[in-house]
């Protein structure tokens, strides 16, 4: 079923190069599509939403649907395996869809490549609920070709392991899928009956197996009308010996038996599975494919929470030991089956109240240095890191590392891996200096396994000098990134010019140093472009621009991104360092880690948040913050390295990454930077609060300021940020004056946006009216356009200009003019507004801005038990802009019911009750009087009959748009201000 591509809110951008590949897959021919899909062995793009791949998925859906389409005799089955079958559901004995179109080699090849690529895509994407080809996927499980069945199972495995997609299917589809998986996963008799997994995976003659291996036997109830079991039903048995000697293929046998015995469709999939197994069992290759399909089906059922009544019969006593025996077979042809066995063991680990975890540890010898699993890991790592040995296939190595990761997630498994010395083996992987993306993936897995193991005991890693190995690996990866992105921010000390007696003393600001560093970065990029193109993707994109703004490729689409695999490795190492710094096991070595290459690596990551991404920037700054708080006496040596200066410059001279985590960590970061007098002086000299608070009025930060989805979290980001800023001011009282001045300036900038003619908008959410396409205003001191509360499309450049601090003269002019901004429009103003209606203005979500700003201010003022902050706020002139917010002409008419209105009221109430500021009431009453006077003047200008509001609205050129335009409906807006603000 095709996916309908509808406009989505808050869609993330595609990773670099991804859109080009999407276009190729959309427009190429089927033959070219096979070649393109076959070339993708590992995923070289970052994670993205499946929404961007809708056109490709729709093309895949067409291909799968054609493969499942029944030709001359269309049919459908009750258990959901239709895939383009007959609409006549009354005929219960129609044969299920056997996907005979796959007999064509060309069709089979393209379907195989589509399924393999779909599994890769689903694994590296999110929003998987968009996938809508499950009808064809379920039907393909009825194919007689085991390669197709295994490819389908691999896709379903990714869905079951990575998400709850399968459990959220419709009831019919879920039951149909589970029924088919149950038939594939059902036991064959076990080792005691001659059907052990290891025996079935050996190339032996048929005489070594019981005669029942090729016997088809099936019993079912059927009544004379072909229906399933009822009061008049009778037991029917199908028994065919030596099925492999029949000349008919699987599809032919299936049709013949269904027609002969009138088998109900609910039993046909069970019959098909038995026919395939009996027919294919004598052939070693096909038998191994049946074993692999069985193991994959078990894994999917376990991950999709099929239920104990379904899973327990599949995991019969002795099954775990059979899986280990398969792993012990020395046969290169069994690599895929052994990988499937490891994935099955991995899935069993996740069973609730798992009683088989101890069995897995004992069967694999995980707790013994000479056990099977530790020896297998050592052989795999040696083959991987030593070029003289032939490496294990990537499929098997990936499954092995995944099994170790999930085994280490449990306490018993972690203790076992510690006892067998696997940490030392994994450190060999970390020390393995390779740059291929597939190799980096294994290093990342090794770091994550060590991270899990050390949750229970850090001593083993410390004994093996593991911390040093991780830092060296981080330095190696960052040096690879320098080949592509050599730019690095200058340290604060160099920016001040204390250490350079040369030309740096002539520079007045750190901005000059940034310009110089960017020029050097551009030159280095030009010199290294040829060599670096072999290391990273999309290296030929434009480099950093030189100029006054120290931002490398401010537009994300023009910025080179770090390889996803390398970024994942760096993230894993930083996560571990963040955990290890406060751990007592590293008490002796932690004090000296900043004497290594770690500060150099952190400086490059912090300097290039656009290249590494916000998560890595956040982790790098967190590592520094945790280290400073853990070792405050070592802050001065850390400042000598320039790391703290780079952190400060990343906040002042560059855009802060627009994520909730980064914004939430800002106060802790600032506290760490200001922990000694040297850091405090450097911070104060930068005058940072204007730049930091600017995020409250930027559209890029609105998603990060939203409330979390978790219902238990009642605090939004603005409130948390304000509370933390209050704590910073209490710990550093010298910052209070500058911080409060920045808060007041933030409120003034919000008020300027509320009267700025370059902004317009319309309320969103429940209000379905659209914003006017072209809205004009009279001038900066006249009637203004209205702004929406959650407008999604914002002209970022206009917002950046609006939040810049105005000059003193402009500020005074605006304040004088605001007193009369609610007056009725004069004819000249109306004419000028009509002329400006043809001009487009930026849409600014003022309600969101107002809510975030006031919540931030309220948290700063109210979090303190005393009235110190309130008094400082009033002394800095914050009361006037706070009280102006409700009467801003650009505020929409739904302001009374918005959270922003409640936030203003709460702040004013705090000023009165806590600080005893009677001026609040005085100014409120004065403003109310002015509004009432203007309202009376507007009222007296109208005739006494009829509705004044309706007359005002009907007189406007566009009544629906005029509701939100204060210069067209002054009476309505004046009444709104009177009603909900005072």
WOHU-V122294 format. One record per backbone hydrogen bond with DSSP energy under -1.0 kcal/mol. NH is the residue of the N-H (numbers start at 0). CO is the residue of the C=O. E is the energy in kcal/mol with one decimal. If there is no record, write none. Layout:
nh=NH co=CO e=E
nh=NH co=CO e=E
//
This chain:
nh=5 co=3 e=-1.1
nh=17 co=14 e=-1.8
nh=20 co=16 e=-1.3
nh=21 co=17 e=-2.2
nh=22 co=18 e=-2.3
nh=23 co=19 e=-1.9
nh=24 co=20 e=-2.3
nh=25 co=21 e=-1.8
nh=26 co=22 e=-1.8
nh=27 co=23 e=-1.7
nh=32 co=28 e=-2.4
nh=33 co=29 e=-1.9
nh=34 co=30 e=-1.4
nh=35 co=31 e=-2.5
nh=36 co=32 e=-2.7
nh=37 co=33 e=-2.2
nh=38 co=34 e=-1.4
nh=39 co=36 e=-1.0
nh=40 co=38 e=-1.1
nh=49 co=125 e=-2.3
nh=51 co=48 e=-1.4
nh=52 co=49 e=-1.5
nh=53 co=50 e=-1.4
nh=56 co=52 e=-2.9
nh=57 co=53 e=-2.6
nh=58 co=54 e=-1.6
nh=59 co=55 e=-2.5
nh=60 co=56 e=-2.5
nh=61 co=57 e=-1.8
nh=62 co=58 e=-1.9
nh=63 co=59 e=-2.7
nh=64 co=60 e=-2.6
nh=65 co=61 e=-2.2
nh=66 co=62 e=-1.8
nh=67 co=63 e=-1.5
nh=79 co=76 e=-1.3
nh=88 co=86 e=-1.1
nh=91 co=89 e=-1.3
nh=93 co=90 e=-1.0
nh=101 co=98 e=-1.7
nh=102 co=99 e=-1.9
nh=103 co=100 e=-1.5
nh=107 co=103 e=-2.5
nh=108 co=104 e=-2.4
nh=109 co=105 e=-2.0
nh=110 co=106 e=-2.1
nh=111 co=107 e=-2.4
nh=112 co=108 e=-2.0
nh=113 co=109 e=-2.2
nh=114 co=110 e=-2.4
nh=115 co=111 e=-2.3
nh=116 co=112 e=-2.5
nh=117 co=113 e=-2.4
nh=118 co=114 e=-1.8
nh=119 co=115 e=-1.7
nh=120 co=116 e=-2.8
nh=121 co=117 e=-2.8
nh=122 co=118 e=-1.9
nh=123 co=119 e=-1.4
nh=124 co=121 e=-1.1
nh=125 co=47 e=-1.5
nh=129 co=126 e=-1.3
nh=130 co=127 e=-1.8
nh=136 co=132 e=-2.0
nh=137 co=133 e=-2.7
nh=138 co=134 e=-1.7
nh=139 co=135 e=-2.2
nh=141 co=138 e=-2.0
nh=142 co=139 e=-1.7
nh=148 co=144 e=-1.7
nh=149 co=145 e=-2.6
nh=150 co=146 e=-2.1
nh=151 co=147 e=-2.3
nh=152 co=148 e=-2.3
nh=153 co=149 e=-2.3
nh=154 co=150 e=-1.6
nh=155 co=151 e=-2.4
nh=156 co=152 e=-2.3
nh=157 co=153 e=-1.7
nh=158 co=154 e=-1.9
nh=159 co=155 e=-2.6
nh=160 co=156 e=-2.3
nh=161 co=157 e=-2.4
nh=162 co=158 e=-1.4
nh=168 co=165 e=-1.2
nh=173 co=169 e=-3.0
nh=174 co=170 e=-2.5
nh=175 co=171 e=-2.4
nh=176 co=172 e=-2.8
nh=177 co=173 e=-2.6
nh=178 co=174 e=-2.2
nh=179 co=175 e=-1.9
nh=180 co=176 e=-2.4
nh=181 co=177 e=-2.5
nh=182 co=178 e=-1.8
nh=183 co=179 e=-1.9
nh=184 co=180 e=-2.2
nh=185 co=181 e=-1.2
nh=193 co=190 e=-1.7
nh=194 co=189 e=-2.4
nh=199 co=195 e=-2.3
nh=200 co=196 e=-1.2
nh=201 co=198 e=-1.3
nh=203 co=201 e=-1.9
nh=207 co=204 e=-1.7
nh=208 co=205 e=-1.7
nh=212 co=209 e=-1.8
nh=213 co=210 e=-1.1
nh=214 co=211 e=-1.1
nh=215 co=239 e=-3.1
nh=217 co=237 e=-2.3
nh=219 co=235 e=-2.9
nh=221 co=233 e=-2.7
nh=222 co=226 e=-1.7
nh=225 co=222 e=-2.4
nh=232 co=229 e=-1.3
nh=233 co=221 e=-2.5
nh=235 co=219 e=-3.6
nh=237 co=217 e=-3.2
nh=239 co=215 e=-2.8
nh=242 co=213 e=-2.8
nh=244 co=241 e=-1.7
nh=245 co=242 e=-1.6
nh=252 co=248 e=-2.7
nh=253 co=249 e=-2.4
nh=254 co=250 e=-2.3
nh=255 co=251 e=-2.2
nh=256 co=252 e=-2.5
nh=257 co=253 e=-2.3
nh=258 co=254 e=-2.2
nh=259 co=255 e=-2.2
nh=260 co=256 e=-2.6
nh=261 co=257 e=-1.2
nh=264 co=91 e=-1.1
nh=266 co=263 e=-1.7
nh=270 co=266 e=-1.8
nh=271 co=267 e=-2.7
nh=272 co=268 e=-2.3
nh=273 co=269 e=-1.8
nh=274 co=270 e=-2.5
nh=275 co=271 e=-2.5
nh=276 co=272 e=-2.1
nh=277 co=273 e=-2.6
nh=278 co=274 e=-2.5
nh=279 co=275 e=-2.5
nh=280 co=276 e=-1.7
nh=282 co=279 e=-1.3
nh=286 co=282 e=-2.8
nh=287 co=283 e=-2.3
nh=288 co=284 e=-1.7
nh=289 co=285 e=-1.8
nh=290 co=286 e=-2.1
nh=291 co=287 e=-2.5
nh=292 co=288 e=-2.4
nh=293 co=289 e=-2.1
nh=294 co=290 e=-2.3
nh=295 co=291 e=-2.5
nh=296 co=292 e=-2.3
nh=297 co=293 e=-2.0
nh=298 co=294 e=-2.1
nh=299 co=295 e=-2.2
nh=300 co=296 e=-2.2
nh=301 co=297 e=-2.3
nh=302 co=298 e=-2.6
nh=303 co=299 e=-2.2
nh=304 co=301 e=-1.3
nh=305 co=300 e=-2.1
nh=310 co=306 e=-2.5
nh=311 co=307 e=-2.4
nh=314 co=310 e=-1.6
nh=318 co=315 e=-2.2
nh=321 co=317 e=-1.7
nh=322 co=318 e=-2.0
nh=323 co=319 e=-2.0
nh=324 co=320 e=-2.1
nh=325 co=321 e=-1.7
nh=326 co=322 e=-1.7
nh=327 co=323 e=-1.5
nh=328 co=325 e=-1.1
nh=330 co=328 e=-1.1
nh=333 co=330 e=-2.1
nh=334 co=331 e=-1.1
nh=337 co=333 e=-2.9
nh=338 co=334 e=-2.4
nh=339 co=335 e=-2.1
nh=340 co=336 e=-2.3
nh=341 co=337 e=-2.2
nh=342 co=338 e=-2.2
nh=343 co=339 e=-2.1
nh=344 co=340 e=-2.3
nh=345 co=341 e=-2.3
nh=346 co=342 e=-2.1
nh=347 co=343 e=-2.0
nh=348 co=344 e=-1.3
nh=349 co=346 e=-1.1
nh=350 co=347 e=-1.6
nh=359 co=355 e=-2.2
nh=360 co=356 e=-2.4
nh=361 co=357 e=-2.5
nh=362 co=358 e=-2.8
nh=363 co=359 e=-2.2
nh=365 co=360 e=-1.7
nh=367 co=364 e=-1.4
nh=370 co=367 e=-2.0
nh=372 co=363 e=-3.1
nh=374 co=370 e=-1.9
nh=375 co=371 e=-2.4
nh=376 co=372 e=-2.6
nh=377 co=373 e=-2.3
nh=378 co=374 e=-2.3
nh=379 co=375 e=-2.4
nh=380 co=376 e=-2.7
nh=381 co=377 e=-2.4
nh=382 co=378 e=-2.4
nh=383 co=379 e=-1.6
nh=384 co=380 e=-2.6
nh=385 co=381 e=-2.0
nh=388 co=385 e=-1.6
nh=396 co=392 e=-2.4
nh=397 co=393 e=-2.7
nh=398 co=394 e=-1.8
nh=399 co=395 e=-2.4
nh=400 co=396 e=-2.5
nh=401 co=397 e=-2.2
nh=402 co=398 e=-2.1
nh=403 co=399 e=-2.2
nh=404 co=400 e=-2.3
nh=405 co=401 e=-2.3
nh=406 co=402 e=-2.3
nh=407 co=403 e=-2.3
nh=409 co=406 e=-1.1
nh=413 co=409 e=-2.8
nh=414 co=410 e=-2.4
nh=415 co=411 e=-1.9
nh=416 co=412 e=-2.3
nh=417 co=413 e=-2.0
nh=418 co=414 e=-2.1
nh=419 co=415 e=-1.6
nh=421 co=416 e=-1.7
nh=425 co=421 e=-2.3
nh=426 co=422 e=-2.0
nh=429 co=425 e=-1.8
nh=430 co=426 e=-2.0
nh=431 co=428 e=-1.1
nh=433 co=431 e=-1.3
nh=439 co=435 e=-2.3
nh=440 co=436 e=-1.7
nh=441 co=437 e=-1.0
nh=442 co=438 e=-1.7
nh=443 co=439 e=-2.4
nh=444 co=440 e=-2.1
nh=445 co=441 e=-2.2
nh=446 co=442 e=-2.3
nh=447 co=443 e=-2.2
nh=448 co=444 e=-2.3
nh=449 co=445 e=-2.3
nh=450 co=446 e=-2.3
nh=451 co=447 e=-2.0
nh=452 co=448 e=-2.6
nh=453 co=449 e=-2.6
nh=454 co=451 e=-1.2
nh=455 co=452 e=-1.7
nh=461 co=457 e=-2.0
nh=462 co=458 e=-2.4
nh=463 co=459 e=-1.3
nh=464 co=461 e=-1.4
nh=465 co=460 e=-2.9
nh=468 co=464 e=-1.3
nh=469 co=465 e=-2.1
nh=470 co=466 e=-2.1
nh=471 co=467 e=-2.3
nh=472 co=468 e=-2.1
nh=473 co=469 e=-2.3
nh=474 co=470 e=-2.3
nh=475 co=471 e=-2.1
nh=476 co=472 e=-2.3
nh=477 co=473 e=-2.5
nh=478 co=474 e=-2.2
nh=479 co=475 e=-1.5
nh=480 co=476 e=-1.6
nh=481 co=477 e=-1.8
nh=483 co=480 e=-1.2
nh=484 co=480 e=-2.9
nh=494 co=490 e=-1.8
nh=495 co=491 e=-2.3
nh=496 co=492 e=-1.4
nh=497 co=492 e=-1.4
nh=504 co=501 e=-1.3
nh=505 co=502 e=-1.3
nh=506 co=503 e=-1.1
nh=513 co=509 e=-1.9
nh=514 co=510 e=-2.2
nh=515 co=511 e=-2.1
nh=516 co=512 e=-2.7
nh=517 co=513 e=-2.6
nh=518 co=514 e=-2.0
nh=519 co=515 e=-2.2
nh=520 co=516 e=-2.3
nh=521 co=517 e=-2.5
nh=522 co=518 e=-2.2
nh=523 co=519 e=-2.5
nh=524 co=520 e=-2.4
nh=525 co=521 e=-2.1
nh=526 co=522 e=-2.1
nh=527 co=523 e=-2.2
nh=531 co=527 e=-2.9
nh=532 co=528 e=-1.5
nh=533 co=530 e=-1.1
nh=534 co=531 e=-1.9
nh=535 co=531 e=-1.9
nh=550 co=548 e=-2.3
nh=557 co=554 e=-1.4
nh=558 co=555 e=-1.6
nh=561 co=610 e=-2.3
nh=566 co=562 e=-2.9
nh=567 co=563 e=-2.2
nh=568 co=564 e=-1.8
nh=569 co=565 e=-2.6
nh=570 co=566 e=-2.4
nh=571 co=567 e=-2.0
nh=572 co=568 e=-2.2
nh=573 co=569 e=-2.5
nh=574 co=570 e=-2.4
nh=575 co=571 e=-1.9
nh=576 co=572 e=-2.5
nh=577 co=573 e=-2.5
nh=578 co=574 e=-1.6
nh=579 co=575 e=-2.6
nh=580 co=576 e=-2.1
nh=582 co=579 e=-1.2
nh=585 co=582 e=-1.2
nh=586 co=583 e=-1.6
nh=589 co=585 e=-2.5
nh=592 co=589 e=-1.3
nh=594 co=591 e=-1.6
nh=595 co=592 e=-1.4
nh=600 co=596 e=-2.0
nh=601 co=597 e=-2.7
nh=602 co=598 e=-2.4
nh=603 co=599 e=-1.5
nh=604 co=600 e=-1.9
nh=605 co=601 e=-2.8
nh=606 co=602 e=-2.0
nh=607 co=603 e=-1.0
nh=611 co=607 e=-2.6
nh=612 co=608 e=-2.0
nh=616 co=612 e=-1.9
nh=617 co=613 e=-2.8
nh=618 co=614 e=-2.2
nh=619 co=615 e=-2.7
nh=620 co=616 e=-2.3
nh=621 co=617 e=-2.0
nh=622 co=618 e=-2.4
nh=623 co=619 e=-1.7
nh=624 co=620 e=-2.6
nh=625 co=621 e=-3.0
nh=626 co=622 e=-2.1
nh=627 co=623 e=-2.6
nh=628 co=624 e=-2.4
nh=629 co=625 e=-1.9
nh=630 co=626 e=-2.8
nh=633 co=630 e=-1.7
nh=634 co=631 e=-1.4
nh=637 co=633 e=-1.5
nh=638 co=634 e=-2.3
nh=639 co=635 e=-1.7
nh=640 co=636 e=-1.0
nh=641 co=638 e=-1.1
nh=645 co=641 e=-2.0
nh=646 co=642 e=-2.1
nh=647 co=643 e=-2.3
nh=648 co=644 e=-2.5
nh=649 co=645 e=-2.2
nh=651 co=647 e=-1.9
nh=652 co=648 e=-2.8
nh=658 co=656 e=-1.9
nh=662 co=658 e=-2.2
nh=663 co=659 e=-2.4
nh=664 co=660 e=-1.4
nh=668 co=664 e=-2.3
nh=669 co=665 e=-2.7
nh=670 co=666 e=-2.6
nh=671 co=667 e=-2.1
nh=672 co=668 e=-2.1
nh=673 co=669 e=-1.8
nh=674 co=671 e=-1.2
nh=679 co=675 e=-2.3
nh=680 co=676 e=-2.6
nh=681 co=677 e=-2.0
nh=682 co=678 e=-2.2
nh=683 co=679 e=-2.6
nh=684 co=680 e=-2.4
nh=686 co=683 e=-1.6
nh=691 co=687 e=-2.5
nh=692 co=688 e=-2.8
nh=694 co=691 e=-1.2
nh=695 co=692 e=-1.7
nh=696 co=693 e=-1.7
nh=697 co=694 e=-1.4
nh=700 co=697 e=-1.2
nh=701 co=698 e=-1.1
nh=704 co=700 e=-1.3
nh=712 co=709 e=-1.5
nh=719 co=715 e=-2.2
nh=720 co=716 e=-2.9
nh=721 co=717 e=-2.3
nh=722 co=718 e=-2.5
nh=723 co=719 e=-2.3
nh=724 co=720 e=-2.0
nh=725 co=721 e=-2.1
nh=726 co=722 e=-1.9
nh=727 co=723 e=-2.0
nh=728 co=724 e=-2.1
nh=729 co=725 e=-2.0
nh=730 co=726 e=-2.1
nh=731 co=727 e=-2.2
nh=734 co=731 e=-2.3
nh=735 co=732 e=-1.6
nh=738 co=734 e=-2.7
nh=739 co=735 e=-2.7
nh=740 co=736 e=-2.1
nh=741 co=737 e=-2.1
nh=742 co=738 e=-1.9
nh=743 co=739 e=-2.4
nh=744 co=740 e=-2.3
nh=745 co=741 e=-1.9
nh=746 co=742 e=-1.9
nh=747 co=743 e=-2.2
nh=748 co=744 e=-2.3
nh=749 co=745 e=-1.9
nh=750 co=746 e=-2.2
nh=751 co=747 e=-2.2
nh=752 co=748 e=-1.9
nh=753 co=749 e=-1.6
nh=758 co=755 e=-1.4
nh=759 co=841 e=-3.2
nh=760 co=785 e=-1.4
nh=777 co=782 e=-1.5
nh=781 co=778 e=-1.2
nh=786 co=889 e=-5.0
nh=795 co=793 e=-1.1
nh=798 co=794 e=-1.8
nh=799 co=795 e=-2.4
nh=800 co=796 e=-1.8
nh=801 co=797 e=-2.0
nh=802 co=798 e=-1.6
nh=803 co=800 e=-1.0
nh=810 co=806 e=-2.4
nh=811 co=807 e=-2.2
nh=812 co=808 e=-2.2
nh=813 co=809 e=-2.2
nh=814 co=810 e=-2.3
nh=815 co=811 e=-2.2
nh=816 co=812 e=-1.6
nh=817 co=813 e=-1.9
nh=819 co=816 e=-1.4
nh=820 co=817 e=-1.3
nh=822 co=819 e=-1.5
nh=829 co=825 e=-2.3
nh=830 co=826 e=-2.4
nh=831 co=827 e=-2.3
nh=832 co=828 e=-2.7
nh=833 co=829 e=-2.6
nh=834 co=830 e=-2.0
nh=835 co=831 e=-1.9
nh=838 co=835 e=-1.9
nh=841 co=757 e=-2.0
nh=843 co=759 e=-1.4
nh=845 co=843 e=-2.1
nh=846 co=787 e=-1.1
nh=848 co=844 e=-2.3
nh=849 co=845 e=-3.5
nh=850 co=846 e=-2.6
nh=851 co=847 e=-2.6
nh=852 co=848 e=-2.9
nh=853 co=849 e=-2.6
nh=854 co=850 e=-2.3
nh=855 co=851 e=-2.2
nh=856 co=852 e=-2.5
nh=857 co=853 e=-3.1
nh=858 co=854 e=-2.2
nh=859 co=855 e=-1.7
nh=860 co=856 e=-2.4
nh=861 co=857 e=-3.2
nh=862 co=858 e=-1.4
nh=870 co=866 e=-2.4
nh=871 co=867 e=-2.3
nh=872 co=868 e=-2.3
nh=873 co=869 e=-2.3
nh=874 co=870 e=-2.5
nh=875 co=871 e=-1.7
nh=876 co=873 e=-1.6
nh=877 co=872 e=-2.3
nh=881 co=877 e=-1.5
nh=882 co=878 e=-2.1
nh=883 co=879 e=-1.1
nh=887 co=884 e=-1.5
nh=889 co=753 e=-1.8
nh=890 co=887 e=-1.5
nh=894 co=891 e=-1.3
nh=897 co=894 e=-1.6
nh=901 co=897 e=-1.2
nh=902 co=898 e=-2.3
nh=903 co=899 e=-2.1
nh=904 co=900 e=-2.1
nh=905 co=901 e=-2.5
nh=906 co=902 e=-2.2
nh=907 co=903 e=-2.4
nh=908 co=904 e=-2.5
nh=909 co=905 e=-2.0
nh=910 co=906 e=-2.0
nh=911 co=907 e=-1.7
nh=912 co=908 e=-2.9
nh=913 co=909 e=-2.2
nh=914 co=909 e=-1.2
nh=916 co=910 e=-2.4
nh=917 co=915 e=-1.2
nh=919 co=916 e=-1.3
nh=921 co=917 e=-2.0
nh=922 co=918 e=-2.9
nh=923 co=919 e=-2.3
nh=924 co=920 e=-2.5
nh=925 co=921 e=-2.2
nh=926 co=922 e=-2.6
nh=927 co=923 e=-2.4
nh=928 co=924 e=-2.2
nh=929 co=925 e=-2.0
nh=930 co=926 e=-2.2
nh=931 co=927 e=-2.4
nh=932 co=928 e=-2.3
nh=933 co=929 e=-2.3
nh=934 co=930 e=-2.5
nh=935 co=931 e=-2.4
nh=936 co=932 e=-2.3
nh=937 co=933 e=-2.4
nh=938 co=934 e=-2.3
nh=939 co=935 e=-2.5
nh=941 co=938 e=-1.8
nh=950 co=946 e=-2.1
nh=951 co=947 e=-2.5
nh=952 co=948 e=-2.3
nh=953 co=949 e=-2.9
nh=954 co=950 e=-1.6
nh=955 co=952 e=-1.0
nh=961 co=957 e=-2.6
nh=962 co=958 e=-1.1
nh=963 co=960 e=-1.2
nh=964 co=961 e=-1.4
nh=967 co=964 e=-1.1
nh=968 co=964 e=-2.0
nh=972 co=968 e=-2.0
nh=973 co=969 e=-2.3
nh=974 co=970 e=-2.7
nh=975 co=971 e=-2.1
nh=976 co=972 e=-2.4
nh=977 co=973 e=-2.3
nh=978 co=974 e=-2.5
nh=979 co=975 e=-2.3
nh=980 co=976 e=-1.5
//
